[in-house]
Structures are given as C-alpha cells and as structure tokens.
Amino acid sequence: MTHDLIILGSGPAGAAAGVTAARAGLRVALIDRASFPRDKLCGGGFTGRSRRHLIEIFGQDIDSDLFLPCHRMRLVADGVRLGEHPDAPSIWMTMRRDFDAMLHAEAARAGCEVFAPARIAALDPQAASVTLEGGGTLTAPLILGADGANSALARALFGRAYDPAQIGFGLEVEVPRDGPAPDDAVEIDLSAAAWGYGWSFPKARSVTVGIGGLQSRNPDMRAHLDRYLARHAGGATPKCKGAFLPFGDFRREPGQGRALLAGDAAGLVDPITGEGIAWAMKSGQLAAQAAVQALAAGTPDRALPLYTRALRPIHAELRRARTLRALIYRPRLQPAFLRLLQREPGLQRRYLALLSGDLDYADLGWRAVPKLAARILRGLRP
C-alpha cells in the first residue's frame, strides 16, 4: 500500500479530511484536478457554524484578509422588500478562490502528499486504487470522494453522481465595484427561482450575484438570472458560471465498501439555504476520524459504518430542512408563506438565524413545521 487514505478533491471536505487524517499519523494522498488557487461557484457565505468547524478542524479563525463581516440582511421577493435587518446574526463573506487555497495549503502543511493538478486516468473503488494520467498508481486501504456534486468516485460506485430529479443548479456572476456599497447588505430573494432563491453577497472588491434552485423546476435558469441581474449589475453582463448543487439529496449510506463520500459528493447541502461549507468541513473530519479508527483496529471495512453513524445528526438536520422546504418553496403555498414572512419580523429573524448557522432546525422543535403549515394554510383561505 502506498498510502493509508486517498482523498479525491481538496476543497473544504477534502482538506478537512486531509488535515484530520495526516495529524493522526495516516499517510494521505490528496488529489485534485486543479491547481490552487482555483475558482469555485459559491456565494461565499460563511456562517457561524462554518466558523466553529474552521476553528475546531483547522485551528484557524476568521481572517480579515479573507472575510468581510456582514450584519445587514435584506429579504425580498421579486424585488419587493419583505424586511431589512441592520443587526442580523453575523455572516462573513469570502471568495472561495482564496478560502479554498488557504485550506488546501493547511492540508499540505499537515503532511498530506499533494497531487495537484492531476487528472485521473482510472479509478477502482473496490481496490481503492487511482491511476493518474501520465502514469503512476496510488493504492490504499480506504478512499474518500470529496470531489463535488459530480463526484468521479460516486459515479464509479453508483453509475451516477446524483439524482437528476433532485439535483439543484446554480448560476452566478461576479460584479466588480470600485468602492464599498452603500450598505453592504446581504440580500436573499426568495422568488428569484423556483424551489430556490437569488442572492446578492457583497465582497471586498465585488458583489456576487446568483440564483439557484431545483434544476427540474427551472428549465429557464439563465432567464431567471438575467432578470435578477438587471437589478444588481446596472445592465452589465459579467462572465457567468454554473454548477450543480445537491440541495439536501443526501446519500443515506455515504459510500460503499472501502469507499466513502463527503461534502457535496455525499449531498450534504442545506436544501433551504444552499449552504454546504460547514457540512463539507465537518463530514471530511468525520470521515477521516472513521478511517483512523478503522485502520487502527486493522478493520478498514468498518470505516463506512462508523462514518455513517457519525453523520446521523447531519442527516437528521437535512431531513428536517427538506420537510420545511416543502412549505417555503412549494408554488401553491409560497405566496401565503411570503405574506406571513413579511408581516412577522420574528419569523424573519428565525429564518436569518438558520441562514447564519446560529440556529439548527432541531432547535425549532418538532411542532414548528405543523404550526407553520397551519398558519400558511390559513393564509390561503379567501
């Protein structure tokens, strides 16, 4: 065996797994097809939950060179303002190009053997072996796919990386600016896309404007973006990028045999807010911890059951969010929900607390969804 653990992908999930495993003494191969820094479609919202995981896993805290703190939040629907909160729970904005490069560098410093940029010529999940283009085969008792929504490892295991009926899709542009915006508000437009939303996220030298939603419900996603962009870019047409978003369509068993999946590759993205950085880092850490425990016992086949058990709290959160999403985004119910949201600042604050990671779905209590459903249904009555 050339390594103890092979990790595909060096984003937040892969870097977290690499740091955790290498610091525990494993020989880790970290493979990514890109060189760092590299671009990544993501609004770049960094929540309080993400901050806690960053400190816990990487020993790093918010750095003013990478993060812009934002405390003003605006909720809108088709351009109509639902509420403005100048003292909203803190959320930090970062450019994924810079943030991911920092995490990747931490993994290398922790002792991971880095192969980047490197393309895969052959992948055998059962043998946990990877052959790189240009020659060279890496083998290990365990392999971890942290290679995004279109994961090569997930395709090798299951034939496809995601369910086409459940996958989300996002489009995004970076709008340059010369100086600070008038208020540096984070805007969420809950009607910019079907079963999704639009976002305008301020950065130090630009504003990230995008929309995302279930792909099957948005055949004209580019038209939705153009309409939303018209309000934020003043007629400019910046370069557009797109990516699949696994909106909570998570794998109940995140892998097969000695192959594990983490982050977007395992579908660990909030189906309401679209936030995935926090669960990516945490799942990478949990996968690595399961690998360390299984290998120490000489039973690599135990890594997947250990990891699946460790993911149960995250899976439970995603199930709660999927149930709540049906009330927030279902077309027949959404107008009544938006009217309710507009007239109740307290409900807006709870939504913003979920968005910022200050509140978990479990914190809402088991009666929250039936009570909200009853109030929305009352709002549908003539």
Kinemage of the C-alpha trace (Angstrom):
@kinemage 1
@onewidth
@group {chain A} dominant
@subgroup {mainchain}
@vectorlist {calphas} color= white
{ca met a 1} P 0.000 0.000 0.000
{ca thr a 2} L 1.397 3.367 -0.985
{ca his a 3} L -0.878 5.313 1.382
{ca asp a 4} L -3.345 4.764 4.195
{ca leu a 5} L -6.015 7.049 2.713
{ca ile a 6} L -6.558 8.508 -0.755
{ca ile a 7} L -8.670 11.671 -0.912
{ca leu a 8} L -10.172 12.907 -4.167
{ca gly a 9} L -10.789 16.659 -4.057
{ca ser a 10} L -9.115 19.316 -1.947
{ca gly a 11} L -11.988 21.672 -1.249
{ca pro a 12} L -13.343 22.150 2.298
{ca ala a 13} L -14.324 18.472 2.709
{ca gly a 14} L -11.133 17.027 1.275
{ca ala a 15} L -8.845 19.480 3.047
{ca ala a 16} L -10.607 18.859 6.385
{ca ala a 17} L -10.246 15.106 5.915
{ca gly a 18} L -6.614 15.506 4.924
{ca val a 19} L -5.726 17.660 7.916
{ca thr a 20} L -7.525 15.341 10.341
{ca ala a 21} L -6.039 12.132 8.941
{ca ala a 22} L -2.489 13.449 8.498
{ca arg a 23} L -2.361 14.891 12.008
{ca ala a 24} L -3.458 11.482 13.293
{ca gly a 25} L -0.471 9.890 11.581
{ca leu a 26} L -2.005 8.483 8.395
{ca arg a 27} L -0.159 8.610 5.088
{ca val a 28} L -2.553 10.655 2.983
{ca ala a 29} L -2.626 11.209 -0.779
{ca leu a 30} L -4.627 14.342 -1.661
{ca ile a 31} L -5.593 14.542 -5.341
{ca asp a 32} L -7.233 17.458 -7.126
{ca arg a 33} L -7.589 18.112 -10.830
{ca ala a 34} L -6.983 21.840 -10.330
{ca ser a 35} L -4.049 23.818 -9.062
{ca phe a 36} L -4.756 26.235 -6.236
{ca pro a 37} L -5.988 28.916 -6.136
{ca arg a 38} L -8.867 27.950 -8.420
{ca asp a 39} L -12.358 29.340 -8.994
{ca lys a 40} L -15.456 27.742 -7.481
{ca leu a 41} L -19.117 28.662 -7.911
{ca cys a 42} L -20.335 29.605 -4.450
{ca gly a 43} L -21.942 32.683 -2.984
{ca gly a 44} L -19.202 32.589 -0.376
{ca gly a 45} L -21.437 32.961 2.660
{ca phe a 46} L -19.558 31.763 5.733
{ca thr a 47} L -21.798 31.011 8.693
{ca gly a 48} L -21.251 30.819 12.405
{ca arg a 49} L -21.391 27.017 12.075
{ca ser a 50} L -18.652 27.175 9.432
{ca arg a 51} L -16.569 29.359 11.710
{ca arg a 52} L -16.863 26.856 14.567
{ca his a 53} L -15.767 23.996 12.303
{ca leu a 54} L -12.901 26.063 10.888
{ca ile a 55} L -11.570 26.668 14.396
{ca glu a 56} L -12.137 23.065 15.513
{ca ile a 57} L -10.632 21.322 12.479
{ca phe a 58} L -8.008 23.703 11.113
{ca gly a 59} L -7.146 25.758 14.195
{ca gln a 60} L -7.892 28.903 12.172
{ca asp a 61} L -10.299 31.746 12.862
{ca ile a 62} L -11.860 34.474 10.753
{ca asp a 63} L -9.119 36.439 8.986
{ca ser a 64} L -9.890 39.985 7.838
{ca asp a 65} L -7.827 39.369 4.692
{ca leu a 66} L -10.216 36.589 3.618
{ca phe a 67} L -13.562 37.524 5.179
{ca leu a 68} L -15.874 40.528 5.050
{ca pro a 69} L -18.224 40.647 8.075
{ca cys a 70} L -21.857 41.396 7.244
{ca his a 71} L -24.569 42.248 9.748
{ca arg a 72} L -27.229 43.789 7.486
{ca met a 73} L -29.622 41.333 5.819
{ca arg a 74} L -32.405 42.059 3.356
{ca leu a 75} L -35.202 39.669 2.418
{ca val a 76} L -37.064 40.322 -0.819
{ca ala a 77} L -39.436 38.527 -3.185
{ca asp a 78} L -39.399 39.537 -6.846
{ca gly a 79} L -37.809 42.827 -5.844
{ca val a 80} L -40.435 43.601 -3.172
{ca arg a 81} L -38.786 44.146 0.189
{ca leu a 82} L -40.070 41.822 2.894
{ca gly a 83} L -37.777 43.017 5.652
{ca glu a 84} L -34.499 44.728 6.448
{ca his a 85} L -32.349 43.778 9.430
{ca pro a 86} L -29.375 46.044 10.211
{ca asp a 87} L -28.389 43.897 13.215
{ca ala a 88} L -28.861 40.404 11.777
{ca pro a 89} L -26.816 37.442 13.050
{ca ser a 90} L -23.278 37.695 11.714
{ca ile a 91} L -22.337 36.121 8.429
{ca trp a 92} L -18.966 36.501 6.738
{ca met a 93} L -18.354 36.764 3.003
{ca thr a 94} L -15.342 35.169 1.383
{ca met a 95} L -14.033 34.444 -2.095
{ca arg a 96} L -13.859 30.672 -2.458
{ca arg a 97} L -10.775 31.022 -4.643
{ca asp a 98} L -8.827 32.405 -1.693
{ca phe a 99} L -10.535 30.458 1.084
{ca asp a 100} L -10.088 27.050 -0.548
{ca ala a 101} L -6.450 27.834 -1.333
{ca met a 102} L -5.873 28.504 2.362
{ca leu a 103} L -7.462 25.179 3.365
{ca his a 104} L -5.506 23.317 0.700
{ca ala a 105} L -2.266 24.823 2.000
{ca glu a 106} L -3.174 23.735 5.546
{ca ala a 107} L -3.651 20.151 4.362
{ca ala a 108} L -0.254 20.198 2.686
{ca arg a 109} L 1.354 21.611 5.832
{ca ala a 110} L -0.295 18.876 7.904
{ca gly a 111} L 1.627 16.288 5.889
{ca cys a 112} L -0.648 15.260 3.010
{ca glu a 113} L 1.144 14.244 -0.168
{ca val a 114} L -0.449 16.538 -2.739
{ca phe a 115} L -1.118 15.616 -6.361
{ca ala a 116} L -2.472 18.795 -7.975
{ca pro a 117} L -3.157 19.487 -10.720
{ca ala a 118} L -3.646 15.825 -11.515
{ca arg a 119} L -6.217 14.080 -13.686
{ca ile a 120} L -7.424 10.549 -13.066
{ca ala a 121} L -6.979 8.004 -15.840
{ca ala a 122} L -8.517 5.046 -13.972
{ca leu a 123} L -10.380 4.651 -10.697
{ca asp a 124} L -11.151 1.351 -8.952
{ca pro a 125} L -13.226 1.917 -5.779
{ca gln a 126} L -13.182 -1.759 -4.770
{ca ala a 127} L -9.393 -1.882 -4.854
{ca ala a 128} L -9.109 1.714 -3.596
{ca ser a 129} L -6.660 2.492 -6.370
{ca val a 130} L -6.223 5.550 -8.556
{ca thr a 131} L -4.151 5.724 -11.723
{ca leu a 132} L -3.129 9.219 -12.742
{ca glu a 133} L -2.759 10.493 -16.276
{ca gly a 134} L 0.892 10.406 -17.208
{ca gly a 135} L 1.482 7.294 -15.142
{ca gly a 136} L 1.580 6.314 -11.513
{ca thr a 137} L -0.937 4.303 -9.494
{ca leu a 138} L -1.844 5.094 -5.884
{ca thr a 139} L -3.347 2.448 -3.632
{ca ala a 140} L -4.656 2.485 -0.062
{ca pro a 141} L -6.992 0.538 2.226
{ca leu a 142} L -9.510 3.418 2.014
{ca ile a 143} L -10.525 6.073 -0.487
{ca leu a 144} L -12.613 9.202 0.148
{ca gly a 145} L -14.501 11.111 -2.531
{ca ala a 146} L -14.653 14.798 -1.651
{ca asp a 147} L -14.801 15.765 -5.300
{ca gly a 148} L -18.051 17.696 -5.511
{ca ala a 149} L -21.595 17.170 -6.747
{ca asn a 150} L -20.406 15.429 -9.926
{ca ser a 151} L -18.082 13.158 -7.957
{ca ala a 152} L -15.994 10.726 -10.013
{ca leu a 153} L -15.983 8.303 -7.076
{ca ala a 154} L -19.785 8.443 -6.739
{ca arg a 155} L -20.121 7.753 -10.478
{ca ala a 156} L -17.759 4.790 -10.186
{ca leu a 157} L -19.736 3.407 -7.234
{ca phe a 158} L -23.329 4.057 -8.290
{ca gly a 159} L -23.286 4.779 -12.018
{ca arg a 160} L -24.258 8.408 -11.489
{ca ala a 161} L -23.257 11.064 -9.010
{ca tyr a 162} L -26.752 12.410 -8.264
{ca asp a 163} L -30.462 12.014 -8.940
{ca pro a 164} L -31.328 14.278 -11.923
{ca ala a 165} L -34.805 14.878 -10.494
{ca gln a 166} L -33.412 16.141 -7.192
{ca ile a 167} L -30.215 17.980 -8.102
{ca gly a 168} L -30.094 21.748 -7.953
{ca phe a 169} L -28.315 24.075 -10.326
{ca gly a 170} L -26.849 27.495 -9.711
{ca leu a 171} L -25.702 30.351 -11.921
{ca glu a 172} L -23.523 33.153 -10.638
{ca val a 173} L -21.646 36.254 -11.752
{ca glu a 174} L -19.071 38.424 -10.026
{ca val a 175} L -19.895 42.117 -10.441
{ca pro a 176} L -16.828 44.326 -9.859
{ca arg a 177} L -17.100 47.512 -7.839
{ca asp a 178} L -14.685 50.358 -7.216
{ca gly a 179} L -15.576 51.060 -3.605
{ca pro a 180} L -17.837 49.915 -0.782
{ca ala a 181} L -21.538 49.509 -1.459
{ca pro a 182} L -23.924 51.976 0.210
{ca asp a 183} L -24.920 49.473 2.905
{ca asp a 184} L -23.069 46.183 2.186
{ca ala a 185} L -26.330 44.324 2.761
{ca val a 186} L -26.680 40.606 2.124
{ca glu a 187} L -29.808 40.136 0.013
{ca ile a 188} L -31.873 36.974 -0.330
{ca asp a 189} L -34.648 36.956 -2.962
{ca leu a 190} L -36.983 34.080 -2.180
{ca ser a 191} L -38.774 34.283 -5.554
{ca ala a 192} L -35.860 34.611 -7.954
{ca ala a 193} L -36.008 30.901 -8.886
{ca ala a 194} L -38.436 28.030 -8.413
{ca trp a 195} L -37.656 25.918 -5.334
{ca gly a 196} L -34.655 28.128 -4.666
{ca tyr a 197} L -33.616 31.741 -4.290
{ca gly a 198} L -31.408 34.540 -5.556
{ca trp a 199} L -28.547 36.135 -3.700
{ca ser a 200} L -26.514 39.299 -3.722
{ca phe a 201} L -23.468 38.920 -1.498
{ca pro a 202} L -21.047 41.832 -1.014
{ca lys a 203} L -17.323 41.169 -1.122
{ca ala a 204} L -14.340 43.451 -0.604
{ca arg a 205} L -13.985 44.346 -4.306
{ca ser a 206} L -17.112 42.887 -5.914
{ca val a 207} L -20.657 41.657 -5.406
{ca thr a 208} L -21.534 38.015 -6.050
{ca val a 209} L -24.953 37.806 -7.710
{ca gly a 210} L -26.562 34.460 -8.414
{ca ile a 211} L -29.595 32.229 -8.337
{ca gly a 212} L -30.037 28.562 -7.557
{ca gly a 213} L -32.883 26.102 -7.388
{ca leu a 214} L -34.008 22.616 -8.359
{ca gln a 215} L -32.868 22.057 -11.925
{ca ser a 216} L -36.014 20.145 -12.923
{ca arg a 217} L -38.207 23.118 -11.906
{ca asn a 218} L -36.087 25.763 -13.650
{ca pro a 219} L -35.617 24.952 -17.355
{ca asp a 220} L -35.018 28.666 -17.999
{ca met a 221} L -32.499 29.318 -15.218
{ca arg a 222} L -30.464 31.753 -17.344
{ca ala a 223} L -33.565 33.892 -17.927
{ca his a 224} L -34.162 33.979 -14.164
{ca leu a 225} L -30.581 35.114 -13.623
{ca asp a 226} L -30.836 37.822 -16.281
{ca arg a 227} L -33.935 39.258 -14.608
{ca tyr a 228} L -32.313 39.198 -11.197
{ca leu a 229} L -29.039 40.542 -12.516
{ca ala a 230} L -30.769 43.509 -14.132
{ca arg a 231} L -31.490 44.901 -10.657
{ca his a 232} L -27.909 44.498 -9.441
{ca ala a 233} L -25.479 44.950 -12.331
{ca gly a 234} L -26.879 48.065 -13.996
{ca gly a 235} L -27.010 46.457 -17.415
{ca ala a 236} L -23.527 44.925 -17.191
{ca thr a 237} L -23.059 41.356 -18.430
{ca pro a 238} L -20.235 39.809 -16.394
{ca lys a 239} L -18.997 36.312 -17.140
{ca cys a 240} L -21.454 33.686 -15.882
{ca lys a 241} L -20.530 30.351 -14.289
{ca gly a 242} L -22.734 27.434 -13.325
{ca ala a 243} L -22.566 24.338 -11.152
{ca phe a 244} L -24.744 21.560 -9.791
{ca leu a 245} L -25.996 21.994 -6.220
{ca pro a 246} L -27.033 18.886 -4.252
{ca phe a 247} L -29.868 20.532 -2.314
{ca gly a 248} L -30.204 18.049 0.531
{ca asp a 249} L -30.449 14.975 -1.708
{ca phe a 250} L -28.003 13.177 0.543
{ca arg a 251} L -26.903 9.559 0.367
{ca arg a 252} L -28.216 7.585 3.354
{ca glu a 253} L -25.087 5.457 3.189
{ca pro a 254} L -22.283 7.779 2.071
{ca gly a 255} L -20.232 5.274 0.119
{ca gln a 256} L -19.777 1.584 -0.485
{ca gly a 257} L -17.249 -0.940 0.764
{ca arg a 258} L -13.981 0.854 1.446
{ca ala a 259} L -15.009 3.969 -0.469
{ca leu a 260} L -16.516 6.950 1.408
{ca leu a 261} L -18.088 10.207 0.212
{ca ala a 262} L -18.062 13.606 1.938
{ca gly a 263} L -19.324 17.122 1.367
{ca asp a 264} L -21.187 17.802 -1.888
{ca ala a 265} L -20.282 14.320 -3.132
{ca ala a 266} L -22.443 12.935 -0.308
{ca gly a 267} L -25.207 15.517 -0.900
{ca leu a 268} L -24.586 17.341 2.372
{ca val a 269} L -26.019 20.725 1.359
{ca asp a 270} L -28.828 22.536 3.176
{ca pro a 271} L -31.941 22.250 0.944
{ca ile a 272} L -33.288 25.625 2.094
{ca thr a 273} L -30.267 27.887 2.385
{ca gly a 274} L -27.956 26.060 -0.037
{ca glu a 275} L -25.118 26.310 2.495
{ca gly a 276} L -22.603 23.488 2.201
{ca ile a 277} L -19.232 24.685 3.513
{ca ala a 278} L -19.939 23.828 7.155
{ca trp a 279} L -21.179 20.287 6.492
{ca ala a 280} L -18.365 19.757 3.987
{ca met a 281} L -15.695 20.506 6.587
{ca lys a 282} L -17.454 18.519 9.303
{ca ser a 283} L -18.112 15.484 7.118
{ca gly a 284} L -14.487 15.474 5.953
{ca gln a 285} L -13.374 15.449 9.571
{ca leu a 286} L -15.824 12.654 10.491
{ca ala a 287} L -14.785 10.537 7.505
{ca ala a 288} L -11.120 10.880 8.435
{ca gln a 289} L -11.801 10.045 12.070
{ca ala a 290} L -13.663 6.893 10.992
{ca ala a 291} L -10.716 5.955 8.767
{ca val a 292} L -8.243 6.474 11.612
{ca gln a 293} L -10.317 4.332 13.977
{ca ala a 294} L -10.914 1.526 11.478
{ca leu a 295} L -7.296 1.347 10.355
{ca ala a 296} L -6.020 1.386 13.934
{ca ala a 297} L -8.158 -1.677 14.594
{ca gly a 298} L -6.989 -3.360 11.387
{ca thr a 299} L -10.572 -3.372 10.034
{ca pro a 300} L -10.813 -0.885 7.141
{ca asp a 301} L -14.230 -2.304 6.220
{ca arg a 302} L -15.551 -0.761 9.441
{ca ala a 303} L -14.794 2.796 8.299
{ca leu a 304} L -18.033 3.246 6.344
{ca pro a 305} L -20.378 2.033 9.146
{ca leu a 306} L -18.513 4.210 11.646
{ca tyr a 307} L -18.745 7.225 9.356
{ca thr a 308} L -22.425 6.645 8.548
{ca arg a 309} L -23.227 6.553 12.261
{ca ala a 310} L -21.287 9.764 12.860
{ca leu a 311} L -23.273 11.526 10.112
{ca arg a 312} L -26.670 10.792 11.692
{ca pro a 313} L -27.090 14.253 13.290
{ca ile a 314} L -26.332 15.959 9.969
{ca his a 315} L -28.717 13.656 8.101
{ca ala a 316} L -31.417 14.404 10.672
{ca glu a 317} L -30.932 18.135 10.120
{ca leu a 318} L -31.223 17.706 6.359
{ca arg a 319} L -34.434 15.691 6.733
{ca arg a 320} L -35.967 18.445 8.858
{ca ala a 321} L -34.907 21.041 6.296
{ca arg a 322} L -36.403 19.050 3.406
{ca thr a 323} L -39.749 18.927 5.210
{ca leu a 324} L -39.661 22.654 5.873
{ca arg a 325} L -38.611 23.388 2.287
{ca ala a 326} L -41.908 21.994 1.024
{ca leu a 327} L -43.702 24.781 2.905
{ca ile a 328} L -41.349 27.576 1.877
{ca tyr a 329} L -40.899 26.838 -1.818
{ca arg a 330} L -43.945 24.866 -2.979
{ca pro a 331} L -45.560 27.172 -5.600
{ca arg a 332} L -49.092 26.803 -4.254
{ca leu a 333} L -48.004 27.647 -0.705
{ca gln a 334} L -45.199 30.128 -1.248
{ca pro a 335} L -47.347 33.283 -1.717
{ca ala a 336} L -49.031 32.674 1.639
{ca phe a 337} L -45.671 31.972 3.280
{ca leu a 338} L -44.188 35.197 1.892
{ca arg a 339} L -47.151 37.235 3.166
{ca leu a 340} L -46.702 35.647 6.583
{ca leu a 341} L -42.966 36.317 6.486
{ca gln a 342} L -43.475 39.952 5.507
{ca arg a 343} L -45.747 40.767 8.407
{ca glu a 344} L -43.795 38.870 11.086
{ca pro a 345} L -40.264 40.154 11.818
{ca gly a 346} L -39.841 37.375 14.388
{ca leu a 347} L -40.270 34.730 11.692
{ca gln a 348} L -37.740 36.595 9.572
{ca arg a 349} L -35.257 36.547 12.441
{ca arg a 350} L -35.595 32.791 12.798
{ca tyr a 351} L -35.008 32.354 9.073
{ca leu a 352} L -31.894 34.536 9.268
{ca ala a 353} L -30.663 32.599 12.304
{ca leu a 354} L -30.965 29.378 10.280
{ca leu a 355} L -29.153 31.027 7.373
{ca ser a 356} L -26.331 32.263 9.601
{ca gly a 357} L -25.890 28.941 11.395
{ca asp a 358} L -26.858 30.397 14.767
{ca leu a 359} L -29.905 28.116 14.843
{ca asp a 360} L -30.293 24.451 13.921
{ca tyr a 361} L -33.523 23.017 12.527
{ca ala a 362} L -33.701 20.812 15.609
{ca asp a 363} L -33.795 23.971 17.732
{ca leu a 364} L -37.159 24.891 16.180
{ca gly a 365} L -38.809 21.950 17.929
{ca trp a 366} L -40.891 19.130 16.494
{ca arg a 367} L -44.070 21.245 16.464
{ca ala a 368} L -42.584 24.019 14.342
{ca val a 369} L -43.427 22.539 10.926
{ca pro a 370} L -47.089 21.607 11.700
{ca lys a 371} L -47.665 25.037 13.271
{ca leu a 372} L -46.127 26.835 10.296
{ca ala a 373} L -48.126 24.664 7.876
{ca ala a 374} L -51.369 25.520 9.678
{ca arg a 375} L -50.622 29.243 9.531
{ca ile a 376} L -49.754 29.092 5.840
{ca leu a 377} L -52.914 27.146 5.034
{ca arg a 378} L -54.989 29.733 6.885
{ca gly a 379} L -53.413 32.330 4.651
{ca leu a 380} L -54.655 30.502 1.555
{ca arg a 381} L -58.301 30.879 2.559
{ca pro a 382} L -60.231 33.582 0.710
